[in-house]
């Protein structure tokens, strides 16, 4: 039995940028403990596990420490691998059955378009003090959705120069914290950074799921339905966002940087 493994840089068109995800193609469901061990071994922000399912694929995502219910870049990486391997024609949509419902991927003239849920933030009028202490910035807005806090700050420079206190940030009762501002760069509407220390990812390079929150927030503020976001991590990446009612369409590119398979000693515990 061969178990193919890939590492794909997502939300970028060049290697060693964007957000790397591992993609594991399984012939059948695996034990949760085994998938968690593989994700810890890969030590990337997420590892995607795909199993053939009627009408598409069952898809689950694990960080090095925990399973998560929504992940954009590893979904984009999974679609890229399936098309690259010839498992689907590039003009075919791919359906992924996940803990956040059915997510689809289509090829849009070289960009991979994901159909994800709208996770707009709601204003938090009493945010925890540990959140603002951890960021040490003056917020213009603090809100949250079912996953994360969203914090708007006054300038792109503040986003770039931000140095959170991760010890304090781990005490925030949320999956992650997204910090954002309007962009001053032509062709880019907003910039962001995203931090998930509670699940073993101090800073995520480019976060698709965060744009399910950022997209509706900035669409409402800027009066636009199509936007471009830049995630200002060290690796950096571009996410195109289109609002579609209760859904958000995320678009990005991807590049394969590693192909291989798990050794027999690794999958004997499957």
C-alpha positions as a Python dict, from the first residue, in 0.01 Angstrom:
ca = {
    (1, 'X'): (0, 0, 0),
    (2, 'X'): (136, 342, -101),
    (3, 'X'): (27, 657, 81),
    (4, 'X'): (126, 964, -125),
    (5, 'X'): (237, 1276, 61),
    (6, 'X'): (285, 1623, -82),
    (7, 'X'): (394, 1960, 47),
    (8, 'X'): (233, 2248, -138),
    (9, 'X'): (289, 2622, -96),
    (10, 'X'): (-59, 2777, -107),
    (11, 'X'): (-169, 3132, -186),
    (12, 'X'): (144, 3196, -390),
    (13, 'X'): (274, 3138, -743),
    (14, 'X'): (634, 3067, -641),
    (15, 'X'): (806, 2814, -416),
    (16, 'X'): (901, 2899, -58),
    (17, 'X'): (633, 3167, -21),
    (18, 'X'): (268, 3155, 82),
    (19, 'X'): (163, 2893, 335),
    (20, 'X'): (299, 2537, 312),
    (21, 'X'): (53, 2254, 372),
    (22, 'X'): (107, 1879, 375),
    (23, 'X'): (-147, 1672, 182),
    (24, 'X'): (-192, 1303, 263),
    (25, 'X'): (-398, 1085, 25),
    (26, 'X'): (-552, 795, 216),
    (27, 'X'): (-727, 492, 65),
    (28, 'X'): (-956, 465, 369),
    (29, 'X'): (-1028, 652, 693),
    (30, 'X'): (-748, 656, 949),
    (31, 'X'): (-747, 677, 1326),
    (32, 'X'): (-748, 1027, 1470),
    (33, 'X'): (-440, 954, 1680),
    (34, 'X'): (-246, 843, 1373),
    (35, 'X'): (-341, 1154, 1174),
    (36, 'X'): (-241, 1374, 1466),
    (37, 'X'): (99, 1203, 1483),
    (38, 'X'): (154, 1252, 1111),
    (39, 'X'): (61, 1621, 1139),
    (40, 'X'): (304, 1662, 1428),
    (41, 'X'): (574, 1493, 1220),
    (42, 'X'): (509, 1725, 924),
    (43, 'X'): (520, 2020, 1168),
    (44, 'X'): (344, 2256, 929),
    (45, 'X'): (52, 2478, 1024),
    (46, 'X'): (-187, 2218, 875),
    (47, 'X'): (-180, 1873, 724),
    (48, 'X'): (-480, 1774, 511),
    (49, 'X'): (-604, 1413, 504),
    (50, 'X'): (-815, 1310, 205),
    (51, 'X'): (-1026, 995, 173),
    (52, 'X'): (-1240, 915, -134),
    (53, 'X'): (-1609, 977, -61),
    (54, 'X'): (-1918, 949, -279),
    (55, 'X'): (-1927, 1268, -484),
    (56, 'X'): (-1583, 1387, -375),
    (57, 'X'): (-1353, 1351, -73),
    (58, 'X'): (-1376, 1350, 302),
    (59, 'X'): (-1129, 1616, 417),
    (60, 'X'): (-990, 1676, 765),
    (61, 'X'): (-721, 1917, 881),
    (62, 'X'): (-476, 1880, 1170),
    (63, 'X'): (-224, 2126, 1311),
    (64, 'X'): (76, 1982, 1498),
    (65, 'X'): (-138, 1993, 1814),
    (66, 'X'): (-508, 1962, 1722),
    (67, 'X'): (-774, 1909, 1459),
    (68, 'X'): (-940, 2224, 1323),
    (69, 'X'): (-1284, 2267, 1168),
    (70, 'X'): (-1193, 2504, 884),
    (71, 'X'): (-874, 2559, 686),
    (72, 'X'): (-835, 2742, 358),
    (73, 'X'): (-476, 2694, 250),
    (74, 'X'): (-471, 2317, 303),
    (75, 'X'): (-799, 2288, 109),
    (76, 'X'): (-650, 2488, -176),
    (77, 'X'): (-339, 2266, -160),
    (78, 'X'): (-558, 1952, -170),
    (79, 'X'): (-740, 2066, -484),
    (80, 'X'): (-407, 2154, -645),
    (81, 'X'): (-270, 1804, -575),
    (82, 'X'): (-580, 1627, -708),
    (83, 'X'): (-568, 1822, -1034),
    (84, 'X'): (-191, 1782, -1063),
    (85, 'X'): (-219, 1405, -1020),
    (86, 'X'): (-491, 1384, -1285),
    (87, 'X'): (-752, 1259, -1037),
    (88, 'X'): (-990, 1520, -1181),
    (89, 'X'): (-999, 1723, -1499),
    (90, 'X'): (-907, 2085, -1438),
    (91, 'X'): (-1251, 2193, -1559),
    (92, 'X'): (-1418, 1975, -1294),
    (93, 'X'): (-1523, 2109, -955),
    (94, 'X'): (-1407, 1910, -652),
    (95, 'X'): (-1631, 1864, -348),
    (96, 'X'): (-1481, 1827, -1),
    (97, 'X'): (-1695, 1694, 285),
    (98, 'X'): (-1567, 1858, 604),
    (99, 'X'): (-1660, 1947, 960),
    (100, 'X'): (-1773, 2285, 819),
    (101, 'X'): (-2001, 2132, 556),
    (102, 'X'): (-1941, 2079, 185),
    (103, 'X'): (-1665, 2302, 43),
    (104, 'X'): (-1596, 2316, -329),
    (105, 'X'): (-1293, 2407, -538),
    (106, 'X'): (-1294, 2512, -904),
    (107, 'X'): (-1019, 2616, -1141),
    (108, 'X'): (-1070, 2981, -1237),
    (109, 'X'): (-821, 3060, -1514),
    (110, 'X'): (-522, 2940, -1316),
    (111, 'X'): (-654, 3053, -978),
    (112, 'X'): (-814, 2802, -742),
    (113, 'X'): (-1149, 2929, -617),
    (114, 'X'): (-1281, 2793, -287),
    (115, 'X'): (-1643, 2825, -178),
    (116, 'X'): (-1630, 2879, 200),
    (117, 'X'): (-1873, 2996, 471),
    (118, 'X'): (-1911, 3365, 553),
    (119, 'X'): (-1768, 3408, 904),
    (120, 'X'): (-1829, 3780, 955),
    (121, 'X'): (-1722, 3919, 1294),
    (122, 'X'): (-1958, 4074, 1545),
    (123, 'X'): (-1851, 4373, 1752),
    (124, 'X'): (-1720, 4277, 2096),
    (125, 'X'): (-1791, 4566, 2329),
    (126, 'X'): (-1609, 4403, 2622),
    (127, 'X'): (-1300, 4232, 2481),
    (128, 'X'): (-1068, 4061, 2729),
    (129, 'X'): (-788, 4277, 2863),
    (130, 'X'): (-537, 4002, 2792),
    (131, 'X'): (-607, 4044, 2419),
    (132, 'X'): (-514, 4412, 2406),
    (133, 'X'): (-227, 4355, 2646),
    (134, 'X'): (-87, 4080, 2423),
    (135, 'X'): (-99, 4300, 2113),
    (136, 'X'): (6, 4628, 2279),
    (137, 'X'): (-168, 4834, 2010),
    (138, 'X'): (-461, 5075, 2010),
    (139, 'X'): (-750, 4898, 1833),
    (140, 'X'): (-1001, 5073, 1611),
    (141, 'X'): (-1234, 4773, 1623),
    (142, 'X'): (-1246, 4440, 1804),
    (143, 'X'): (-1492, 4173, 1699),
    (144, 'X'): (-1511, 3797, 1687),
    (145, 'X'): (-1678, 3511, 1508),
    (146, 'X'): (-1713, 3148, 1615),
    (147, 'X'): (-1338, 3094, 1571),
    (148, 'X'): (-1128, 3408, 1605),
    (149, 'X'): (-1092, 3763, 1727),
    (150, 'X'): (-1053, 4033, 1461),
    (151, 'X'): (-864, 4349, 1556),
    (152, 'X'): (-842, 4649, 1323),
    (153, 'X'): (-553, 4889, 1377),
    (154, 'X'): (-477, 5231, 1237),
    (155, 'X'): (-211, 5158, 977),
    (156, 'X'): (-37, 4902, 762),
    (157, 'X'): (288, 4986, 940),
    (158, 'X'): (141, 4874, 1274),
    (159, 'X'): (40, 4541, 1121),
    (160, 'X'): (388, 4485, 976),
    (161, 'X'): (572, 4583, 1294),
    (162, 'X'): (345, 4402, 1539),
    (163, 'X'): (527, 4180, 1791),
    (164, 'X'): (265, 4004, 2004),
    (165, 'X'): (333, 3864, 2349),
    (166, 'X'): (262, 3498, 2270),
    (167, 'X'): (254, 3400, 2637),
    (168, 'X'): (-41, 3636, 2684),
    (169, 'X'): (-194, 3556, 2347),
    (170, 'X'): (-222, 3189, 2444),
    (171, 'X'): (-453, 3295, 2725),
    (172, 'X'): (-709, 3448, 2487),
    (173, 'X'): (-1020, 3230, 2470),
    (174, 'X'): (-1034, 3191, 2091),
    (175, 'X'): (-885, 2975, 1821),
    (176, 'X'): (-687, 3267, 1682),
    (177, 'X'): (-635, 3642, 1662),
    (178, 'X'): (-636, 3832, 1331),
    (179, 'X'): (-490, 4182, 1311),
    (180, 'X'): (-572, 4396, 1008),
    (181, 'X'): (-567, 4742, 855),
    (182, 'X'): (-654, 4905, 528),
    (183, 'X'): (-374, 4878, 274),
    (184, 'X'): (-192, 5171, 122),
    (185, 'X'): (-54, 4952, -157),
    (186, 'X'): (-211, 4986, -501),
    (187, 'X'): (-413, 4680, -595),
    (188, 'X'): (-445, 4558, -236),
    (189, 'X'): (-747, 4649, -21),
    (190, 'X'): (-635, 4528, 323),
    (191, 'X'): (-342, 4365, 500),
    (192, 'X'): (-347, 4122, 788),
    (193, 'X'): (-153, 3886, 1011),
    (194, 'X'): (-297, 3587, 1196),
    (195, 'X'): (-184, 3418, 1517),
    (196, 'X'): (-290, 3076, 1651),
    (197, 'X'): (-58, 2990, 1943),
    (198, 'X'): (-323, 2784, 2125),
    (199, 'X'): (-310, 2520, 1851),
    (200, 'X'): (65, 2522, 1797),
    (201, 'X'): (87, 2786, 1522),
    (202, 'X'): (233, 3110, 1664),
    (203, 'X'): (188, 3293, 1331),
    (204, 'X'): (22, 3141, 1027),
    (205, 'X'): (186, 3254, 701),
    (206, 'X'): (-135, 3289, 493),
    (207, 'X'): (-473, 3194, 638),
    (208, 'X'): (-765, 3118, 408),
    (209, 'X'): (-1017, 3077, 691),
    (210, 'X'): (-921, 3419, 832),
    (211, 'X'): (-1033, 3572, 504),
    (212, 'X'): (-1381, 3432, 565),
    (213, 'X'): (-1382, 3693, 843),
    (214, 'X'): (-1168, 3962, 682),
    (215, 'X'): (-1361, 3955, 354),
    (216, 'X'): (-1705, 4046, 489),
    (217, 'X'): (-1555, 4294, 735),
    (218, 'X'): (-1370, 4493, 470),
    (219, 'X'): (-1644, 4449, 209),
    (220, 'X'): (-1882, 4626, 446),
    (221, 'X'): (-1631, 4901, 534),
    (222, 'X'): (-1516, 4968, 178),
    (223, 'X'): (-1846, 4909, -1),
    (224, 'X'): (-1694, 4645, -230),
    (225, 'X'): (-1786, 4286, -308),
    (226, 'X'): (-1451, 4185, -460),
    (227, 'X'): (-1132, 4252, -266),
    (228, 'X'): (-765, 4163, -253),
    (229, 'X'): (-596, 4084, 76),
    (230, 'X'): (-226, 4055, 151),
    (231, 'X'): (-117, 3857, 456),
    (232, 'X'): (198, 4028, 577),
    (233, 'X'): (385, 3737, 735),
    (234, 'X'): (751, 3671, 662),
    (235, 'X'): (648, 3446, 369),
    (236, 'X'): (354, 3659, 258),
    (237, 'X'): (67, 3571, 28),
    (238, 'X'): (-225, 3706, -173),
    (239, 'X'): (-590, 3604, -127),
    (240, 'X'): (-861, 3727, -361),
    (241, 'X'): (-1202, 3748, -190),
    (242, 'X'): (-1549, 3774, -345),
    (243, 'X'): (-1861, 3805, -133),
    (244, 'X'): (-2148, 3572, -224),
    (245, 'X'): (-2416, 3620, 40),
    (246, 'X'): (-2371, 3360, 313),
    (247, 'X'): (-2064, 3230, 131),
    (248, 'X'): (-1720, 3373, 63),
    (249, 'X'): (-1517, 3282, -245),
    (250, 'X'): (-1143, 3270, -179),
    (251, 'X'): (-895, 3252, -465),
    (252, 'X'): (-526, 3174, -468),
    (253, 'X'): (-254, 2988, -652),
    (254, 'X'): (-39, 2697, -539),
    (255, 'X'): (298, 2536, -610),
    (256, 'X'): (409, 2181, -527),
    (257, 'X'): (750, 2173, -356),
    (258, 'X'): (773, 1809, -245),
    (259, 'X'): (631, 1474, -359),
    (260, 'X'): (677, 1139, -186),
    (261, 'X'): (506, 871, 13),
    (262, 'X'): (497, 754, 371),
    (263, 'X'): (735, 474, 457),
    (264, 'X'): (582, 139, 547),
    (265, 'X'): (702, 184, 904),
    (266, 'X'): (485, 496, 928),
    (267, 'X'): (161, 360, 788),
    (268, 'X'): (174, 22, 962),
    (269, 'X'): (-2, 203, 1250),
    (270, 'X'): (-275, 337, 1023),
}
